[in-house]
Every structure is written in structure tokens, then in C-alpha cells.
Amino acid sequence: MNSIYEKAANRRMIERIKKLTPESTPLWGKMSVDQMCRHCTLSIKIPQGKLDLKYNHLLSIIGRVFKQKIITDHVLEQNIPTVKELLVRRHYPFEKSKNDLIKNFSRFSIEGKASIKNLNHPYFGEMTYKDWDIVIWKHLDHHLKQFGV
């Protein structure tokens, strides 16, 4: 399996990100390419300890079930809802959004497991470094496929 921590795999994912252009359009969903880059950057900031999600008891119950689906061979479904902290409604300069995503994602291969500062997700519960590896990889892969890269 691919790993966010492995330099060659991380580089391949970044090469896919670099293929995005301001004209990239989604194959499904409502986000524009700049919004998708921002959304993915925000999700990466959770394990890096740069973004706190508010605890919600109901979402934590659903999240633990969802976590198990993600860390197994389950493919992420299209058009699944997201938590409000990761909803991106406004637009951002495309190049900055793309570069922020690349910068934040590349930290995993540069710093390794030390880039993970948060091992407790408010919805998924306790996370291991491997859990984060799988969740981050599948989430970003899902959104890059959404934009055809």
C-alpha cells in the first residue's frame, strides 16, 4: 500500500496534485478545484495539530464506524457529507491553494511520523500513525480522482 510517509509514494501523490489547473473541473460534487485543495489542506492540518474539530457526541459514534470502513479496503464514496470545519464555501487563489496542499502533504515524507501531533480525532477516536496514513492517503486520493488526476 502507498504511504504518506514514504518519499517516493508521497512524491507520486504530489505529481498528481501538480496536474491540477485552474480549469480542472470535478467529475462529481460541488467543490471547485481551489476549494478542494483548501478542503484537503484543512483535513491534513487535523493530524498535524493545526486544526481542532469541535467534539460532537453523535458524530463521534458515526465516525468510529466510518473510520473502520476507511482503514479497511473500503473505497470512499462520492458526495459524502463533511464536517462544517472542513466545508469550504468561498474561493481561494488557485496557485496558493495548490501550493499549500503540496507543502502540507510533503511534510509527512520529510518529518515522518513526527509530523503527526494529534493521535485523537474527535469523531474517529484514537488514531495510530498507520490509521492517519490510510485516512489521509485515501481522502486525498479520492479528491484527486474527483478532479480526474
VMD Tcl script that builds the backbone (N, CA, C; Angstrom):
set m [mol new atoms 447]
animate dup $m
set s [atomselect $m all]
$s set {name element resname resid chain x y z} {
  {N N MET 1 A 0.838 -1.194 0.000}
  {CA C MET 1 A 0.000 0.000 0.000}
  {C C MET 1 A 0.879 1.252 0.000}
  {N N ASN 2 A 0.368 2.293 -0.602}
  {CA C ASN 2 A 1.061 3.578 -0.600}
  {C C ASN 2 A 1.047 4.182 0.795}
  {N N SER 3 A 2.046 4.974 1.088}
  {CA C SER 3 A 2.157 5.585 2.408}
  {C C SER 3 A 2.524 7.060 2.277}
  {N N ILE 4 A 1.864 7.876 3.082}
  {CA C ILE 4 A 2.177 9.308 3.101}
  {C C ILE 4 A 3.595 9.558 3.589}
  {N N TYR 5 A 4.135 8.623 4.373}
  {CA C TYR 5 A 5.463 8.784 4.952}
  {C C TYR 5 A 6.585 8.383 3.995}
  {N N GLU 6 A 6.272 7.562 3.005}
  {CA C GLU 6 A 7.275 7.031 2.080}
  {C C GLU 6 A 7.552 8.060 0.995}
  {N N LYS 7 A 8.802 8.435 0.849}
  {CA C LYS 7 A 9.176 9.549 -0.039}
  {C C LYS 7 A 8.704 9.369 -1.478}
  {N N ALA 8 A 8.905 8.205 -2.076}
  {CA C ALA 8 A 8.524 8.002 -3.479}
  {C C ALA 8 A 7.009 8.061 -3.650}
  {N N ALA 9 A 6.265 7.442 -2.749}
  {CA C ALA 9 A 4.802 7.465 -2.829}
  {C C ALA 9 A 4.280 8.891 -2.621}
  {N N ASN 10 A 4.853 9.591 -1.657}
  {CA C ASN 10 A 4.460 10.971 -1.388}
  {C C ASN 10 A 4.719 11.833 -2.620}
  {N N ARG 11 A 5.849 11.628 -3.257}
  {CA C ARG 11 A 6.213 12.384 -4.463}
  {C C ARG 11 A 5.224 12.107 -5.609}
  {N N ARG 12 A 4.803 10.832 -5.742}
  {CA C ARG 12 A 3.819 10.488 -6.779}
  {C C ARG 12 A 2.494 11.199 -6.540}
  {N N MET 13 A 2.088 11.288 -5.290}
  {CA C MET 13 A 0.835 11.990 -4.977}
  {C C MET 13 A 0.992 13.475 -5.301}
  {N N ILE 14 A 2.119 14.049 -4.974}
  {CA C ILE 14 A 2.359 15.461 -5.271}
  {C C ILE 14 A 2.373 15.699 -6.776}
  {N N GLU 15 A 2.904 14.771 -7.546}
  {CA C GLU 15 A 2.876 14.908 -9.012}
  {C C GLU 15 A 1.444 14.945 -9.522}
  {N N ARG 16 A 0.566 14.188 -8.901}
  {CA C ARG 16 A -0.855 14.241 -9.279}
  {C C ARG 16 A -1.451 15.610 -8.934}
  {N N ILE 17 A -1.110 16.129 -7.765}
  {CA C ILE 17 A -1.607 17.451 -7.366}
  {C C ILE 17 A -1.140 18.502 -8.374}
  {N N LYS 18 A 0.103 18.389 -8.808}
  {CA C LYS 18 A 0.661 19.365 -9.751}
  {C C LYS 18 A -0.062 19.368 -11.099}
  {N N LYS 19 A -0.757 18.291 -11.420}
  {CA C LYS 19 A -1.503 18.221 -12.685}
  {C C LYS 19 A -2.792 19.035 -12.647}
  {N N LEU 20 A -3.209 19.446 -11.466}
  {CA C LEU 20 A -4.412 20.272 -11.347}
  {C C LEU 20 A -4.153 21.637 -11.967}
  {N N THR 21 A -5.172 22.182 -12.606}
  {CA C THR 21 A -5.098 23.523 -13.183}
  {C C THR 21 A -6.321 24.309 -12.739}
  {N N PRO 22 A -6.310 25.624 -12.925}
  {CA C PRO 22 A -7.497 26.403 -12.569}
  {C C PRO 22 A -8.733 25.962 -13.361}
  {N N GLU 23 A -8.520 25.307 -14.491}
  {CA C GLU 23 A -9.636 24.857 -15.326}
  {C C GLU 23 A -10.121 23.460 -14.962}
  {N N SER 24 A -9.448 22.777 -14.026}
  {CA C SER 24 A -9.863 21.425 -13.626}
  {C C SER 24 A -11.279 21.485 -13.056}
  {N N THR 25 A -12.107 20.571 -13.523}
  {CA C THR 25 A -13.499 20.526 -13.059}
  {C C THR 25 A -13.783 19.166 -12.439}
  {N N PRO 26 A -14.687 19.135 -11.476}
  {CA C PRO 26 A -14.976 17.871 -10.796}
  {C C PRO 26 A -15.819 16.931 -11.657}
  {N N LEU 27 A -15.555 15.645 -11.497}
  {CA C LEU 27 A -16.375 14.624 -12.144}
  {C C LEU 27 A -17.644 14.385 -11.335}
  {N N TRP 28 A -17.634 14.772 -10.076}
  {CA C TRP 28 A -18.803 14.731 -9.206}
  {C C TRP 28 A -18.612 15.785 -8.128}
  {N N GLY 29 A -19.671 16.112 -7.415}
  {CA C GLY 29 A -19.593 17.048 -6.297}
  {C C GLY 29 A -19.681 18.501 -6.716}
  {N N LYS 30 A -19.653 19.375 -5.723}
  {CA C LYS 30 A -19.889 20.808 -5.922}
  {C C LYS 30 A -18.647 21.674 -5.780}
  {N N MET 31 A -17.564 21.132 -5.216}
  {CA C MET 31 A -16.389 21.968 -4.972}
  {C C MET 31 A -15.667 22.311 -6.268}
  {N N SER 32 A -15.119 23.508 -6.291}
  {CA C SER 32 A -14.212 23.888 -7.372}
  {C C SER 32 A -12.826 23.363 -6.998}
  {N N VAL 33 A -11.902 23.432 -7.931}
  {CA C VAL 33 A -10.566 22.876 -7.688}
  {C C VAL 33 A -9.846 23.611 -6.545}
  {N N ASP 34 A -10.005 24.926 -6.463}
  {CA C ASP 34 A -9.364 25.665 -5.363}
  {C C ASP 34 A -9.985 25.287 -4.024}
  {N N GLN 35 A -11.301 25.076 -4.003}
  {CA C GLN 35 A -11.971 24.683 -2.772}
  {C C GLN 35 A -11.548 23.279 -2.341}
  {N N MET 36 A -11.382 22.379 -3.309}
  {CA C MET 36 A -10.940 21.025 -3.000}
  {C C MET 36 A -9.540 21.048 -2.393}
  {N N CYS 37 A -8.645 21.832 -2.973}
  {CA C CYS 37 A -7.282 21.929 -2.425}
  {C C CYS 37 A -7.319 22.461 -1.000}
  {N N ARG 38 A -8.120 23.476 -0.771}
  {CA C ARG 38 A -8.252 24.051 0.578}
  {C C ARG 38 A -8.838 23.022 1.543}
  {N N HIS 39 A -9.891 22.316 1.112}
  {CA C HIS 39 A -10.533 21.283 1.930}
  {C C HIS 39 A -9.518 20.203 2.332}
  {N N CYS 40 A -8.735 19.734 1.374}
  {CA C CYS 40 A -7.741 18.695 1.660}
  {C C CYS 40 A -6.641 19.221 2.585}
  {N N THR 41 A -6.240 20.466 2.406}
  {CA C THR 41 A -5.242 21.067 3.296}
  {C C THR 41 A -5.778 21.137 4.718}
  {N N LEU 42 A -7.023 21.571 4.869}
  {CA C LEU 42 A -7.618 21.640 6.207}
  {C C LEU 42 A -7.663 20.261 6.854}
  {N N SER 43 A -8.020 19.236 6.090}
  {CA C SER 43 A -8.095 17.891 6.666}
  {C C SER 43 A -6.716 17.391 7.097}
  {N N ILE 44 A -5.681 17.774 6.373}
  {CA C ILE 44 A -4.310 17.398 6.727}
  {C C ILE 44 A -3.857 18.115 7.995}
  {N N LYS 45 A -4.379 19.301 8.231}
  {CA C LYS 45 A -3.980 20.067 9.413}
  {C C LYS 45 A -4.495 19.452 10.715}
  {N N ILE 46 A -5.493 18.577 10.637}
  {CA C ILE 46 A -6.017 17.928 11.843}
  {C C ILE 46 A -4.938 17.052 12.487}
  {N N PRO 47 A -4.362 16.083 11.770}
  {CA C PRO 47 A -3.313 15.274 12.421}
  {C C PRO 47 A -2.049 16.068 12.725}
  {N N GLN 48 A -1.822 17.136 11.993}
  {CA C GLN 48 A -0.644 17.959 12.252}
  {C C GLN 48 A -0.833 18.857 13.473}
  {N N GLY 49 A -2.013 18.804 14.071}
  {CA C GLY 49 A -2.290 19.584 15.272}
  {C C GLY 49 A -2.517 21.054 15.011}
  {N N LYS 50 A -2.838 21.417 13.778}
  {CA C LYS 50 A -3.043 22.819 13.413}
  {C C LYS 50 A -4.518 23.191 13.265}
  {N N LEU 51 A -5.408 22.203 13.391}
  {CA C LEU 51 A -6.845 22.459 13.281}
  {C C LEU 51 A -7.575 21.542 14.245}
  {N N ASP 52 A -8.342 22.145 15.135}
  {CA C ASP 52 A -9.139 21.386 16.090}
  {C C ASP 52 A -10.580 21.333 15.607}
  {N N LEU 53 A -11.148 20.135 15.646}
  {CA C LEU 53 A -12.564 19.971 15.345}
  {C C LEU 53 A -13.321 19.934 16.655}
  {N N LYS 54 A -14.506 20.525 16.670}
  {CA C LYS 54 A -15.321 20.513 17.876}
  {C C LYS 54 A -15.927 19.131 18.064}
  {N N TYR 55 A -15.921 18.664 19.297}
  {CA C TYR 55 A -16.476 17.351 19.619}
  {C C TYR 55 A -17.994 17.373 19.493}
  {N N ASN 56 A -18.538 16.335 18.884}
  {CA C ASN 56 A -19.975 16.159 18.744}
  {C C ASN 56 A -20.239 14.677 19.027}
  {N N HIS 57 A -21.010 14.394 20.061}
  {CA C HIS 57 A -21.215 13.008 20.502}
  {C C HIS 57 A -21.799 12.130 19.389}
  {N N LEU 58 A -22.822 12.598 18.718}
  {CA C LEU 58 A -23.451 11.809 17.656}
  {C C LEU 58 A -22.452 11.524 16.528}
  {N N LEU 59 A -21.710 12.563 16.120}
  {CA C LEU 59 A -20.729 12.371 15.057}
  {C C LEU 59 A -19.597 11.442 15.493}
  {N N SER 60 A -19.290 11.416 16.786}
  {CA C SER 60 A -18.218 10.525 17.253}
  {C C SER 60 A -18.653 9.061 17.143}
  {N N ILE 61 A -19.928 8.783 17.342}
  {CA C ILE 61 A -20.436 7.412 17.194}
  {C C ILE 61 A -20.389 6.997 15.722}
  {N N ILE 62 A -20.884 7.859 14.859}
  {CA C ILE 62 A -20.863 7.591 13.417}
  {C C ILE 62 A -19.418 7.525 12.922}
  {N N GLY 63 A -18.583 8.415 13.414}
  {CA C GLY 63 A -17.194 8.489 12.985}
  {C C GLY 63 A -16.400 7.234 13.271}
  {N N ARG 64 A -16.640 6.606 14.401}
  {CA C ARG 64 A -15.903 5.386 14.734}
  {C C ARG 64 A -16.244 4.259 13.752}
  {N N VAL 65 A -17.505 4.184 13.347}
  {CA C VAL 65 A -17.912 3.187 12.344}
  {C C VAL 65 A -17.280 3.528 10.998}
  {N N PHE 66 A -17.342 4.802 10.641}
  {CA C PHE 66 A -16.787 5.253 9.366}
  {C C PHE 66 A -15.281 5.021 9.315}
  {N N LYS 67 A -14.598 5.246 10.428}
  {CA C LYS 67 A -13.152 5.027 10.496}
  {C C LYS 67 A -12.817 3.581 10.135}
  {N N GLN 68 A -13.569 2.640 10.679}
  {CA C GLN 68 A -13.306 1.233 10.391}
  {C C GLN 68 A -13.483 0.921 8.902}
  {N N LYS 69 A -14.452 1.572 8.272}
  {CA C LYS 69 A -14.657 1.370 6.837}
  {C C LYS 69 A -13.481 1.924 6.041}
  {N N ILE 70 A -12.973 3.070 6.465}
  {CA C ILE 70 A -11.873 3.711 5.742}
  {C C ILE 70 A -10.590 2.900 5.876}
  {N N ILE 71 A -10.267 2.448 7.086}
  {CA C ILE 71 A -8.976 1.791 7.284}
  {C C ILE 71 A -8.956 0.351 6.769}
  {N N THR 72 A -10.121 -0.179 6.404}
  {CA C THR 72 A -10.132 -1.448 5.682}
  {C C THR 72 A -10.053 -1.109 4.197}
  {N N ASP 73 A -10.346 -2.028 3.349}
  {CA C ASP 73 A -10.228 -1.789 1.913}
  {C C ASP 73 A -11.397 -1.019 1.311}
  {N N HIS 74 A -12.208 -0.430 2.115}
  {CA C HIS 74 A -13.371 0.317 1.639}
  {C C HIS 74 A -12.945 1.533 0.810}
  {N N VAL 75 A -13.568 1.696 -0.328}
  {CA C VAL 75 A -13.317 2.866 -1.182}
  {C C VAL 75 A -14.243 3.983 -0.723}
  {N N LEU 76 A -13.727 5.199 -0.657}
  {CA C LEU 76 A -14.563 6.330 -0.248}
  {C C LEU 76 A -15.639 6.582 -1.302}
  {N N GLU 77 A -16.847 6.780 -0.834}
  {CA C GLU 77 A -17.972 7.016 -1.728}
  {C C GLU 77 A -17.998 8.469 -2.170}
  {N N GLN 78 A -18.653 8.700 -3.292}
  {CA C GLN 78 A -18.799 10.058 -3.798}
  {C C GLN 78 A -19.884 10.788 -3.011}
  {N N ASN 79 A -19.715 12.107 -2.905}
  {CA C ASN 79 A -20.721 13.000 -2.323}
  {C C ASN 79 A -21.065 12.699 -0.863}
  {N N ILE 80 A -20.089 12.211 -0.082}
  {CA C ILE 80 A -20.358 12.002 1.332}
  {C C ILE 80 A -20.246 13.343 2.056}
  {N N PRO 81 A -21.102 13.583 3.041}
  {CA C PRO 81 A -21.056 14.870 3.743}
  {C C PRO 81 A -19.779 15.017 4.557}
  {N N THR 82 A -19.426 16.257 4.831}
  {CA C THR 82 A -18.232 16.543 5.625}
  {C C THR 82 A -18.617 17.407 6.823}
  {N N VAL 83 A -17.734 17.451 7.798}
  {CA C VAL 83 A -17.986 18.270 8.984}
  {C C VAL 83 A -17.833 19.742 8.616}
  {N N LYS 84 A -18.519 20.601 9.353}
  {CA C LYS 84 A -18.578 22.020 8.984}
  {C C LYS 84 A -17.208 22.694 8.956}
  {N N GLU 85 A -16.277 22.256 9.816}
  {CA C GLU 85 A -14.949 22.880 9.833}
  {C C GLU 85 A -14.171 22.635 8.543}
  {N N LEU 86 A -14.563 21.610 7.783}
  {CA C LEU 86 A -13.865 21.293 6.539}
  {C C LEU 86 A -14.644 21.716 5.297}
  {N N LEU 87 A -15.814 22.294 5.506}
  {CA C LEU 87 A -16.584 22.817 4.377}
  {C C LEU 87 A -15.931 24.103 3.885}
  {N N VAL 88 A -15.723 24.178 2.595}
  {CA C VAL 88 A -15.100 25.359 2.007}
  {C C VAL 88 A -16.119 25.979 1.061}
  {N N ARG 89 A -16.579 27.167 1.422}
  {CA C ARG 89 A -17.645 27.802 0.638}
  {C C ARG 89 A -17.143 28.942 -0.246}
  {N N ARG 90 A -16.068 29.587 0.176}
  {CA C ARG 90 A -15.575 30.701 -0.637}
  {C C ARG 90 A -14.448 30.199 -1.545}
  {N N HIS 91 A -14.000 31.048 -2.425}
  {CA C HIS 91 A -12.926 30.673 -3.342}
  {C C HIS 91 A -11.592 31.241 -2.863}
  {N N TYR 92 A -10.526 30.566 -3.251}
  {CA C TYR 92 A -9.168 30.935 -2.869}
  {C C TYR 92 A -8.319 31.036 -4.129}
  {N N PRO 93 A -7.259 31.819 -4.099}
  {CA C PRO 93 A -6.362 31.843 -5.266}
  {C C PRO 93 A -5.852 30.421 -5.532}
  {N N PHE 94 A -6.028 29.964 -6.760}
  {CA C PHE 94 A -5.738 28.579 -7.095}
  {C C PHE 94 A -4.300 28.173 -6.779}
  {N N GLU 95 A -3.315 28.911 -7.284}
  {CA C GLU 95 A -1.914 28.513 -7.091}
  {C C GLU 95 A -1.547 28.441 -5.610}
  {N N LYS 96 A -2.027 29.376 -4.822}
  {CA C LYS 96 A -1.751 29.351 -3.382}
  {C C LYS 96 A -2.393 28.121 -2.744}
  {N N SER 97 A -3.629 27.831 -3.110}
  {CA C SER 97 A -4.316 26.653 -2.555}
  {C C SER 97 A -3.577 25.369 -2.907}
  {N N LYS 98 A -3.162 25.259 -4.155}
  {CA C LYS 98 A -2.444 24.062 -4.604}
  {C C LYS 98 A -1.090 23.959 -3.896}
  {N N ASN 99 A -0.358 25.054 -3.810}
  {CA C ASN 99 A 0.954 25.042 -3.154}
  {C C ASN 99 A 0.848 24.760 -1.660}
  {N N ASP 100 A -0.189 25.277 -1.007}
  {CA C ASP 100 A -0.397 24.973 0.418}
  {C C ASP 100 A -0.640 23.477 0.620}
  {N N LEU 101 A -1.409 22.878 -0.283}
  {CA C LEU 101 A -1.674 21.444 -0.190}
  {C C LEU 101 A -0.379 20.654 -0.367}
  {N N ILE 102 A 0.398 21.014 -1.362}
  {CA C ILE 102 A 1.666 20.330 -1.599}
  {C C ILE 102 A 2.593 20.473 -0.393}
  {N N LYS 103 A 2.704 21.679 0.122}
  {CA C LYS 103 A 3.586 21.934 1.269}
  {C C LYS 103 A 3.172 21.108 2.483}
  {N N ASN 104 A 1.889 21.111 2.797}
  {CA C ASN 104 A 1.420 20.379 3.970}
  {C C ASN 104 A 1.512 18.870 3.781}
  {N N PHE 105 A 1.189 18.377 2.580}
  {CA C PHE 105 A 1.279 16.939 2.330}
  {C C PHE 105 A 2.732 16.461 2.345}
  {N N SER 106 A 3.634 17.245 1.800}
  {CA C SER 106 A 5.038 16.830 1.729}
  {C C SER 106 A 5.673 16.696 3.111}
  {N N ARG 107 A 5.128 17.385 4.104}
  {CA C ARG 107 A 5.668 17.290 5.466}
  {C C ARG 107 A 5.685 15.856 5.991}
  {N N PHE 108 A 4.722 15.044 5.531}
  {CA C PHE 108 A 4.656 13.668 6.020}
  {C C PHE 108 A 5.887 12.856 5.611}
  {N N SER 109 A 6.397 13.087 4.399}
  {CA C SER 109 A 7.580 12.333 3.975}
  {C C SER 109 A 8.864 12.983 4.484}
  {N N ILE 110 A 8.827 14.255 4.769}
  {CA C ILE 110 A 10.014 14.949 5.282}
  {C C ILE 110 A 10.197 14.656 6.779}
  {N N GLU 111 A 9.112 14.789 7.546}
  {CA C GLU 111 A 9.191 14.633 9.003}
  {C C GLU 111 A 8.793 13.238 9.483}
  {N N GLY 112 A 8.184 12.449 8.604}
  {CA C GLY 112 A 7.719 11.121 9.006}
  {C C GLY 112 A 6.622 11.206 10.057}
  {N N LYS 113 A 6.627 10.255 10.953}
  {CA C LYS 113 A 5.582 10.195 11.983}
  {C C LYS 113 A 5.624 11.393 12.925}
  {N N ALA 114 A 6.749 12.075 12.985}
  {CA C ALA 114 A 6.855 13.270 13.834}
  {C C ALA 114 A 5.938 14.385 13.347}
  {N N SER 115 A 5.479 14.313 12.095}
  {CA C SER 115 A 4.559 15.336 11.571}
  {C C SER 115 A 3.161 15.182 12.170}
  {N N ILE 116 A 2.886 14.023 12.741}
  {CA C ILE 116 A 1.578 13.758 13.360}
  {C C ILE 116 A 1.640 14.179 14.820}
  {N N LYS 117 A 0.874 15.196 15.147}
  {CA C LYS 117 A 0.854 15.717 16.519}
  {C C LYS 117 A -0.427 15.328 17.265}
  {N N ASN 118 A -1.437 14.887 16.532}
  {CA C ASN 118 A -2.747 14.617 17.108}
  {C C ASN 118 A -3.110 13.150 16.874}
  {N N LEU 119 A -3.109 12.364 17.922}
  {CA C LEU 119 A -3.488 10.955 17.814}
  {C C LEU 119 A -4.883 10.692 18.369}
  {N N ASN 120 A -5.654 11.760 18.523}
  {CA C ASN 120 A -7.024 11.611 18.994}
  {C C ASN 120 A -7.937 12.470 18.128}
  {N N HIS 121 A -8.703 11.816 17.282}
  {CA C HIS 121 A -9.625 12.514 16.393}
  {C C HIS 121 A -10.982 12.615 17.099}
  {N N PRO 122 A -11.622 13.788 17.104}
  {CA C PRO 122 A -12.876 13.935 17.844}
  {C C PRO 122 A -14.019 13.061 17.316}
  {N N TYR 123 A -13.954 12.608 16.086}
  {CA C TYR 123 A -15.003 11.759 15.520}
  {C C TYR 123 A -14.549 10.318 15.340}
  {N N PHE 124 A -13.301 10.107 14.924}
  {CA C PHE 124 A -12.799 8.759 14.680}
  {C C PHE 124 A -12.262 8.104 15.949}
  {N N GLY 125 A -12.016 8.885 16.987}
  {CA C GLY 125 A -11.466 8.343 18.227}
  {C C GLY 125 A -9.952 8.269 18.162}
  {N N GLU 126 A -9.378 7.327 18.910}
  {CA C GLU 126 A -7.921 7.173 18.929}
  {C C GLU 126 A -7.434 6.766 17.552}
  {N N MET 127 A -6.347 7.410 17.138}
  {CA C MET 127 A -5.750 7.140 15.835}
  {C C MET 127 A -4.304 6.719 16.034}
  {N N THR 128 A -3.867 5.758 15.245}
  {CA C THR 128 A -2.460 5.387 15.224}
  {C C THR 128 A -1.811 6.124 14.047}
  {N N TYR 129 A -0.491 6.064 13.971}
  {CA C TYR 129 A 0.197 6.657 12.825}
  {C C TYR 129 A -0.245 5.967 11.533}
  {N N LYS 130 A -0.471 4.659 11.607}
  {CA C LYS 130 A -0.935 3.894 10.445}
  {C C LYS 130 A -2.358 4.309 10.070}
  {N N ASP 131 A -3.225 4.513 11.070}
  {CA C ASP 131 A -4.593 4.981 10.786}
  {C C ASP 131 A -4.551 6.296 10.014}
  {N N TRP 132 A -3.740 7.240 10.509}
  {CA C TRP 132 A -3.636 8.532 9.826}
  {C C TRP 132 A -3.092 8.347 8.412}
  {N N ASP 133 A -2.126 7.470 8.264}
  {CA C ASP 133 A -1.532 7.187 6.965}
  {C C ASP 133 A -2.627 6.782 5.972}
  {N N ILE 134 A -3.451 5.829 6.370}
  {CA C ILE 134 A -4.504 5.323 5.491}
  {C C ILE 134 A -5.569 6.388 5.224}
  {N N VAL 135 A -6.036 7.052 6.278}
  {CA C VAL 135 A -7.113 8.040 6.136}
  {C C VAL 135 A -6.679 9.209 5.248}
  {N N ILE 136 A -5.503 9.737 5.491}
  {CA C ILE 136 A -5.027 10.879 4.704}
  {C C ILE 136 A -4.827 10.467 3.246}
  {N N TRP 137 A -4.197 9.311 3.041}
  {CA C TRP 137 A -3.947 8.868 1.664}
  {C C TRP 137 A -5.264 8.676 0.903}
  {N N LYS 138 A -6.197 7.935 1.509}
  {CA C LYS 138 A -7.462 7.651 0.825}
  {C C LYS 138 A -8.266 8.923 0.569}
  {N N HIS 139 A -8.257 9.847 1.520}
  {CA C HIS 139 A -9.020 11.080 1.356}
  {C C HIS 139 A -8.464 11.917 0.201}
  {N N LEU 140 A -7.157 12.113 0.169}
  {CA C LEU 140 A -6.565 12.918 -0.893}
  {C C LEU 140 A -6.698 12.211 -2.240}
  {N N ASP 141 A -6.470 10.907 -2.270}
  {CA C ASP 141 A -6.637 10.132 -3.499}
  {C C ASP 141 A -8.066 10.274 -4.030}
  {N N HIS 142 A -9.034 10.189 -3.152}
  {CA C HIS 142 A -10.450 10.334 -3.507}
  {C C HIS 142 A -10.706 11.678 -4.199}
  {N N HIS 143 A -10.184 12.751 -3.618}
  {CA C HIS 143 A -10.443 14.079 -4.190}
  {C C HIS 143 A -9.650 14.325 -5.472}
  {N N LEU 144 A -8.469 13.751 -5.580}
  {CA C LEU 144 A -7.740 13.894 -6.846}
  {C C LEU 144 A -8.455 13.133 -7.954}
  {N N LYS 145 A -9.002 11.968 -7.648}
  {CA C LYS 145 A -9.814 11.239 -8.630}
  {C C LYS 145 A -11.055 12.041 -8.999}
  {N N GLN 146 A -11.610 12.749 -8.025}
  {CA C GLN 146 A -12.772 13.604 -8.274}
  {C C GLN 146 A -12.459 14.607 -9.392}
  {N N PHE 147 A -11.201 15.047 -9.455}
  {CA C PHE 147 A -10.793 16.032 -10.461}
  {C C PHE 147 A -10.000 15.399 -11.605}
  {N N GLY 148 A -10.093 14.083 -11.723}
  {CA C GLY 148 A -9.537 13.389 -12.870}
  {C C GLY 148 A -8.033 13.236 -12.905}
  {N N VAL 149 A -7.373 13.385 -11.762}
  {CA C VAL 149 A -5.911 13.181 -11.718}
  {C C VAL 149 A -5.538 12.101 -10.714}
}
mol reanalyze $m
mol bondsrecalc $m
mol representation Tube
mol addrep $m
